Amino acid sequence: MKKIMFLMQLPPPVHGASMVNSMIKNSALLNRYFDTFYINIAPSDDIKEIGKFSLIKVLSFIKIALLAIFWRIKFRPDLVYLTLSPYGIAFVKDAILAMLMKASGAKVIYHMHGKGIAQEVENHYFKKLVYRTVFKSADIIHLSESLIVDIEPVIDKSKEVYVLNNGIEDLYKPGGIRNEKFTFVYLSNIGPSKGANLLVEASKILLEQGVSDFKVEIYGNSNNSSYYNTIEENVKSIRENNVQLCGPVYGQDKYDCLSRGHVFVLPTKYRNECFPLAILEAMSCGLPIISTKEGAIPDIVDDSIGFVLDNLSADSLATAMKNMLNDQEFYLSATESARNKYKNSYTINVFERNLANIFRRFLS
């Protein structure tokens, strides 16, 4: 049986990559077909610490690196799988692990969960050299065909790039009852680039236009207290009480929030946005989607499922929301299309089978 050592960020903190990594670690199929060993390479368990430098995180990383070297020697894997961050301090950390593994003679495959490399190396010769060194002799797994352009300036052209769409567990359960009032749901980490406040502004525009038969529920955690406070004050300013700031939800509570809603809204401008799990979760519950032209979102959300906004603004978002409210025939059709596309393309079973096939191709 072939051996695979996984170096991956595991929750906490909870974010897209750590959730996918947790599904891989718990996959009965992968653990049955391969002899696996897992090392958590997240130096902190607090989402507020992501992207920040601290001495504690440096010491934690040294411990992780020593652990990885020890198990590389003891476990002797046929393949080392590493979730490689695309830029910043996280990239430096992951790059050191990658170079240590390659220096030990290990075959390495990187699973990309973010983007931003092309922008990072543009007009920077030294950065491009560093990235090319890290990517040399490594095969790549990326989330979508459309995202490969982001790594083209730095990848080793002699190695292979595999495409693997994200997948999630099915949150849908028969018998769920939607809210009586048409509900737009936001469920993601709350930061300036994710667009929660823009959703509040769009809601205010609808109310000013006399459209009031709707409500908005915003769920999520935040590592930016000043931004969260701004949203909180903005919500309080809406006298009609159509918008609710509900805090973070996980597990079964996440299903309950989505199953009560009608449309999922993610007005993201996040630089690192690639293949949002929150959109897949909403589709599994049969929610049409309103989102933006970031990362692979246009690959997921076609015209039958919802709206992908090219020029994101409070006005354009309000228009998309109004269209969902007014076109009941399209809404019902999009509900069915979202659920069907999830079942055909984005289930955890599809994801596990495709990842296992990539490992088999690589190891053969």
C-alpha positions as CSV (number, residue, x, y, z in Angstrom):
1,M,0.0,0.0,0.0
2,K,1.4,3.4,-1.0
3,K,2.2,5.8,1.8
4,I,1.1,9.5,1.8
5,M,2.1,12.0,4.4
6,F,-0.2,15.0,4.6
7,L,1.0,18.4,5.8
8,M,-2.1,20.5,6.1
9,Q,-3.9,23.2,8.1
10,L,-6.6,21.6,10.2
11,P,-9.3,23.4,12.2
12,P,-9.3,25.4,14.4
13,P,-9.4,28.1,13.0
14,V,-12.2,27.3,10.6
15,H,-11.8,28.5,7.0
16,G,-12.2,26.9,3.6
17,A,-8.9,25.2,3.3
18,S,-9.0,23.8,6.9
19,M,-12.5,22.4,6.3
20,V,-11.4,20.6,3.1
21,N,-8.4,19.3,4.9
22,S,-10.5,18.0,7.7
23,M,-12.7,16.1,5.2
24,I,-9.6,14.6,3.6
25,K,-8.2,13.5,7.0
26,N,-11.6,11.9,7.9
27,S,-12.1,10.3,4.5
28,A,-12.7,6.5,4.9
29,L,-12.0,6.1,1.1
30,L,-8.6,7.7,1.2
31,N,-7.6,6.1,4.4
32,R,-8.6,2.7,3.0
33,Y,-6.7,3.0,-0.3
34,F,-3.6,4.6,1.1
35,D,-1.4,4.3,4.2
36,T,-1.8,7.9,5.5
37,F,-0.2,10.1,8.2
38,Y,-1.3,13.6,9.0
39,I,0.5,16.6,10.5
40,N,-1.3,19.8,11.3
41,I,0.8,22.7,10.0
42,A,-1.4,25.5,11.3
43,P,0.8,27.5,13.8
44,S,-2.2,29.1,15.6
45,D,-5.8,28.0,16.3
46,D,-7.2,31.6,16.4
47,I,-8.6,33.0,13.1
48,K,-7.6,36.5,14.4
49,E,-3.9,35.4,14.2
50,I,-4.0,34.5,10.5
51,G,-1.4,36.5,8.6
52,K,0.1,38.0,11.7
53,F,3.7,37.5,12.9
54,S,4.5,36.5,16.5
55,L,7.3,34.7,18.4
56,I,4.8,32.1,19.6
57,K,4.0,31.2,16.0
58,V,7.7,31.0,15.1
59,L,8.3,28.6,17.9
60,S,5.2,26.6,16.9
61,F,6.5,26.4,13.3
62,I,9.9,25.2,14.4
63,K,8.1,22.4,16.3
64,I,6.0,21.6,13.2
65,A,9.1,21.5,10.9
66,L,11.0,19.2,13.3
67,L,8.0,16.9,13.5
68,A,7.7,16.9,9.7
69,I,11.4,15.9,9.3
70,F,11.1,13.2,11.9
71,W,8.0,11.6,10.3
72,R,9.5,11.9,6.8
73,I,12.4,9.8,8.0
74,K,10.3,7.4,10.2
75,F,7.2,7.0,8.0
76,R,9.1,7.1,4.6
77,P,6.1,8.2,2.5
78,D,5.9,7.7,-1.3
79,L,4.3,11.1,-1.5
80,V,4.2,14.3,0.6
81,Y,1.0,16.3,0.2
82,L,1.3,19.9,1.2
83,T,-1.4,22.7,1.2
84,L,0.7,25.6,0.0
85,S,-0.4,29.1,0.9
86,P,0.0,31.5,-2.1
87,Y,1.6,34.5,-0.5
88,G,2.6,36.3,2.7
89,I,4.0,34.9,5.9
90,A,2.0,31.7,5.4
91,F,3.7,31.2,2.1
92,V,7.1,31.6,3.7
93,K,6.2,29.0,6.3
94,D,4.9,26.5,3.8
95,A,7.8,27.1,1.4
96,I,10.3,26.2,4.1
97,L,8.4,22.9,4.8
98,A,8.3,22.2,1.0
99,M,12.0,22.8,0.6
100,L,12.8,20.6,3.6
101,M,10.7,17.8,2.2
102,K,12.3,18.1,-1.3
103,A,15.8,18.2,0.3
104,S,15.0,14.9,2.0
105,G,14.3,13.4,-1.4
106,A,10.5,13.3,-1.0
107,K,8.1,13.5,-4.0
108,V,5.9,16.5,-3.3
109,I,2.5,17.6,-4.5
110,Y,1.0,21.0,-3.6
111,H,-2.7,21.5,-3.2
112,M,-3.5,25.2,-3.9
113,H,-6.5,26.7,-2.0
114,G,-5.8,30.3,-2.8
115,K,-4.7,32.6,-5.6
116,G,-2.6,35.8,-5.9
117,I,0.8,34.4,-7.0
118,A,0.7,36.0,-10.5
119,Q,0.1,39.4,-8.9
120,E,2.7,38.8,-6.2
121,V,5.5,38.0,-8.7
122,E,4.6,40.6,-11.4
123,N,7.6,42.9,-12.0
124,H,9.5,41.3,-9.1
125,Y,12.4,39.2,-10.4
126,F,13.6,38.0,-6.9
127,K,10.1,36.9,-5.8
128,K,9.6,35.1,-9.1
129,L,12.9,33.3,-8.5
130,V,11.9,32.3,-5.0
131,Y,8.5,30.9,-6.2
132,R,10.0,29.0,-9.1
133,T,12.5,27.4,-6.7
134,V,9.7,26.4,-4.4
135,F,7.5,25.0,-7.3
136,K,10.4,23.2,-9.0
137,S,9.9,19.4,-9.2
138,A,6.5,19.6,-7.6
139,D,3.2,18.6,-9.1
140,I,0.2,20.8,-8.4
141,I,-3.5,20.3,-7.6
142,H,-5.6,23.4,-8.2
143,L,-9.3,24.1,-7.7
144,S,-10.4,25.0,-11.2
145,E,-9.1,25.2,-14.7
146,S,-9.6,29.0,-14.7
147,L,-7.3,29.4,-11.7
148,I,-4.2,27.7,-13.3
149,V,-3.3,31.1,-15.0
150,D,-2.4,32.3,-11.5
151,I,0.5,29.8,-11.1
152,E,1.7,29.7,-14.7
153,P,4.5,32.2,-14.2
154,V,6.2,30.0,-11.5
155,I,5.3,26.3,-12.1
156,D,7.7,23.7,-13.3
157,K,6.5,23.0,-16.9
158,S,7.8,19.4,-16.7
159,K,5.4,18.6,-13.9
160,E,1.6,18.0,-14.0
161,V,-1.2,20.3,-12.9
162,Y,-4.3,18.4,-11.8
163,V,-7.8,20.1,-11.4
164,L,-9.9,19.1,-8.4
165,N,-13.1,21.0,-7.6
166,N,-13.9,21.3,-3.9
167,G,-16.6,19.1,-2.5
168,I,-18.6,19.2,0.8
169,E,-20.9,17.0,2.8
170,D,-24.6,17.3,1.9
171,L,-26.3,19.7,4.3
172,Y,-29.8,19.2,2.8
173,K,-32.4,17.3,4.8
174,P,-36.0,16.8,3.4
175,G,-38.7,18.7,5.1
176,G,-36.9,21.9,5.7
177,I,-39.3,24.9,5.9
178,R,-38.2,28.3,4.4
179,N,-38.9,31.5,6.3
180,E,-42.3,33.1,5.5
181,K,-40.5,36.3,4.5
182,F,-38.1,36.0,1.6
183,T,-34.6,35.8,3.1
184,F,-31.2,36.6,1.8
185,V,-28.5,34.7,3.7
186,Y,-24.8,35.7,4.1
187,L,-22.6,33.1,5.7
188,S,-18.8,33.6,5.6
189,N,-16.0,35.1,7.6
190,I,-16.8,38.8,8.1
191,G,-14.1,41.1,6.7
192,P,-13.9,44.3,4.6
193,S,-13.2,42.3,1.4
194,K,-16.1,39.8,1.9
195,G,-18.8,42.4,1.4
196,A,-21.1,42.0,4.4
197,N,-21.5,45.7,4.8
198,L,-22.2,46.1,1.1
199,L,-25.1,43.7,1.6
200,V,-26.4,46.0,4.4
201,E,-26.1,49.0,2.1
202,A,-27.9,47.2,-0.7
203,S,-30.7,46.3,1.7
204,K,-31.1,50.0,2.6
205,I,-31.3,50.9,-1.1
206,L,-34.2,48.4,-1.5
207,L,-36.0,49.8,1.5
208,E,-35.6,53.4,0.1
209,Q,-37.2,52.1,-3.2
210,G,-40.2,50.9,-1.2
211,V,-39.2,47.2,-1.4
212,S,-39.6,45.8,2.1
213,D,-41.0,42.3,1.9
214,F,-37.6,40.7,2.6
215,K,-35.0,40.2,5.3
216,V,-31.3,39.6,5.4
217,E,-29.5,37.3,7.9
218,I,-25.7,37.8,8.2
219,Y,-23.7,34.9,9.8
220,G,-20.0,34.8,10.4
221,N,-17.0,35.4,12.6
222,S,-14.7,38.4,12.3
223,N,-11.0,39.1,13.0
224,N,-11.6,42.8,12.4
225,S,-13.4,44.3,15.4
226,S,-13.6,47.9,13.9
227,Y,-15.2,46.6,10.7
228,Y,-17.6,44.4,12.6
229,N,-18.6,47.4,14.8
230,T,-19.2,49.5,11.6
231,I,-21.6,46.8,10.3
232,E,-23.3,46.6,13.6
233,E,-23.9,50.3,13.7
234,N,-25.1,50.3,10.1
235,V,-27.6,47.5,10.9
236,K,-28.9,49.4,13.9
237,S,-29.6,52.4,11.7
238,I,-32.2,50.4,9.7
239,R,-35.5,51.1,11.5
240,E,-37.4,48.4,9.6
241,N,-35.3,45.7,11.3
242,N,-35.0,43.9,8.0
243,V,-31.3,43.1,8.5
244,Q,-30.0,40.9,11.3
245,L,-26.3,40.4,12.4
246,C,-26.4,36.8,13.8
247,G,-22.9,35.8,14.7
248,P,-21.0,32.6,13.6
249,V,-22.7,29.2,13.1
250,Y,-21.3,25.7,12.6
251,G,-22.4,22.2,11.9
252,Q,-26.1,21.5,12.1
253,D,-26.8,25.2,12.9
254,K,-25.3,26.1,9.5
255,Y,-27.8,23.8,7.8
256,D,-30.7,25.3,9.8
257,C,-29.7,28.9,8.7
258,L,-29.4,27.9,5.0
259,S,-32.5,25.8,4.9
260,R,-34.6,28.6,6.3
261,G,-33.3,31.1,3.7
262,H,-34.2,31.6,0.0
263,V,-31.1,33.1,-1.7
264,F,-27.4,33.0,-0.7
265,V,-25.4,36.2,-1.1
266,L,-21.6,36.5,-1.1
267,P,-20.5,39.9,-2.4
268,T,-16.8,39.1,-2.1
269,K,-13.8,41.1,-3.4
270,Y,-11.4,39.0,-1.3
271,R,-8.0,38.8,-3.0
272,N,-7.6,35.1,-2.2
273,E,-11.1,34.0,-3.1
274,C,-11.0,30.8,-5.1
275,F,-13.7,28.2,-4.7
276,P,-15.9,29.2,-1.7
277,L,-17.3,26.3,0.3
278,A,-20.1,28.5,1.5
279,I,-21.5,28.7,-2.0
280,L,-21.4,24.9,-2.3
281,E,-23.1,24.5,1.1
282,A,-25.9,26.9,0.0
283,M,-26.3,25.0,-3.3
284,S,-26.6,21.7,-1.4
285,C,-29.6,23.3,0.4
286,G,-31.1,24.4,-2.9
287,L,-30.3,28.1,-2.6
288,P,-29.8,30.3,-5.7
289,I,-26.6,32.4,-5.5
290,I,-25.7,36.1,-5.9
291,S,-22.0,36.5,-5.9
292,T,-19.1,38.2,-7.8
293,K,-16.6,37.5,-10.5
294,E,-13.8,36.4,-8.2
295,G,-11.7,33.2,-8.5
296,A,-13.6,30.2,-9.8
297,I,-17.1,31.6,-8.7
298,P,-18.1,32.1,-12.4
299,D,-17.3,28.4,-13.0
300,I,-19.7,27.4,-10.1
301,V,-22.5,29.8,-10.6
302,D,-23.9,29.9,-14.1
303,D,-26.9,31.7,-15.3
304,S,-29.3,28.9,-14.3
305,I,-28.2,29.2,-10.7
306,G,-28.1,32.9,-10.0
307,F,-26.2,36.1,-10.7
308,V,-22.4,36.8,-10.9
309,L,-21.8,40.5,-10.6
310,D,-19.1,42.0,-12.8
311,N,-19.1,45.5,-11.3
312,L,-19.9,45.0,-7.6
313,S,-21.6,47.9,-5.9
314,A,-24.4,48.4,-3.5
315,D,-26.6,49.4,-6.4
316,S,-25.8,46.4,-8.6
317,L,-26.3,44.1,-5.6
318,A,-29.6,45.7,-4.8
319,T,-30.7,45.2,-8.4
320,A,-29.8,41.5,-8.3
321,M,-31.7,41.0,-5.0
322,K,-34.7,42.8,-6.5
323,N,-34.6,40.5,-9.5
324,M,-34.7,37.5,-7.3
325,L,-37.6,38.9,-5.3
326,N,-39.6,39.8,-8.4
327,D,-39.0,36.8,-10.7
328,Q,-40.6,33.8,-8.9
329,E,-40.3,31.6,-11.9
330,F,-36.6,32.1,-12.2
331,Y,-36.1,31.7,-8.4
332,L,-37.8,28.3,-8.4
333,S,-35.9,27.1,-11.4
334,A,-32.6,28.3,-9.9
335,T,-33.4,26.5,-6.7
336,E,-33.7,23.2,-8.5
337,S,-30.6,23.9,-10.7
338,A,-28.4,24.7,-7.7
339,R,-29.4,21.5,-5.9
340,N,-28.8,19.4,-9.0
341,K,-25.4,20.9,-9.9
342,Y,-24.3,20.3,-6.3
343,K,-25.3,16.6,-6.5
344,N,-23.6,16.1,-9.8
345,S,-20.3,17.9,-9.2
346,Y,-19.6,19.0,-5.6
347,T,-20.5,16.2,-3.2
348,I,-17.9,14.8,-0.8
349,N,-18.0,11.5,-2.6
350,V,-17.1,13.0,-5.9
351,F,-14.3,15.0,-4.3
352,E,-12.8,11.9,-2.6
353,R,-12.9,9.8,-5.7
354,N,-11.3,12.5,-7.8
355,L,-8.5,13.1,-5.2
356,A,-7.9,9.3,-4.9
357,N,-7.6,9.1,-8.7
358,I,-5.0,12.0,-8.7
359,F,-3.0,10.2,-6.1
360,R,-3.1,6.9,-8.1
361,R,-2.0,8.7,-11.3
362,F,0.8,10.4,-9.5
363,L,2.0,7.3,-7.7
364,S,1.9,5.1,-10.8
